[in-house]
């Protein structure tokens, strides 16, 4: 290679970027940052080319093919003044910025977010989902985020953006006052509201939040178990059926844990049966107490005896010629034969001993 070929190789004739890396920003490699005036600049769709002169952004080019000249580079021409002629090489950094939509970016809560719920009180929530963004202002994005790196991907800024999204979604949930049980029915509305709320933060970095999706908001395991138990009780319908359901669940868990041994199974079954008997006894006592209260209120009155009292039974016995029984009723009086004195059956028409007609 001769000296002329070496010098010619230092001047870039075509400046372009074939994006096959998924990067957001790519710094075009130029030897000694020397670019020949009159070189071709090719900017494809979903790209922008930014020229930086001595740390200062000079020109931004959108999609198209350009011949670098004083007409196409007014800012850089004014900065350089070209005192050595328009064909002299100039030094500048060229950054290609991808303006396409970057999708399937993940966000999620690193730690649970404490919220106040009207039904469960203080609860800890976890959430996660997806979001998408693109570069809206290449010059602003280079100044605020990129700096002077060789290349830049969405993952480089994902950590910071995730914290911004989690903060915004948490604040939105607290302001919405939506009960925890009803959050699943409001994912779409919350996603749109969160995107609108966070848009200003992204625009300040030269970005545009094109989409945000709340995929799931979950409760701690303890709260989920409480919800499951409450659902089980609602399905059971009443306490008796719920006790049967609990007994069946205990048997199923014992069968799924044979390592516990038959002794553990027997203890669990006995405890379940004892609990069921205790609950049933309490229910019967409540029913008897309610019946007694209802009966006492209906039969009370001034100057009259209760229907089930001994005084009322004696009075009825005197009226029908019988005797009062121990349970408050009236027992019929015994009959005897007038001839032989033999006791007679209550409905007898003749004496079984002498045959005398009663």
Secondary structure, 3 states (H helix, E strand, C coil): CCHHHHHHHCCEEEECCCCCCCCCEEECCCHHHEEEEEEEEEECCCEEEEEEECCEEEEEECCEEEECCCCCCHHHHHHHCCCCCCCCEEECEEEEEECCCEEEEEEECCCCEEEEECCCEEEEEEEEEEEEEEECCHHHHHHHHHCCCCEECCHHHHHHHHHHHHHHHHHHHHHHCCCHHHHHHHHHHHHHHHHHHHHHHHHCCCEEEEEEEEEEEEECHHHHHHHHHHHHHHHHCCHHHHHHHHHHHHHHHHHHCHHHHHHHHHHHHHHHHHHHHHHHHHHHHHHHHHHHHHHHHHHCCCCCCCCCCHHHHHHHHHHHCCEECCCCCEECCCEECCCCCCEECCCCCECCCCCCEC
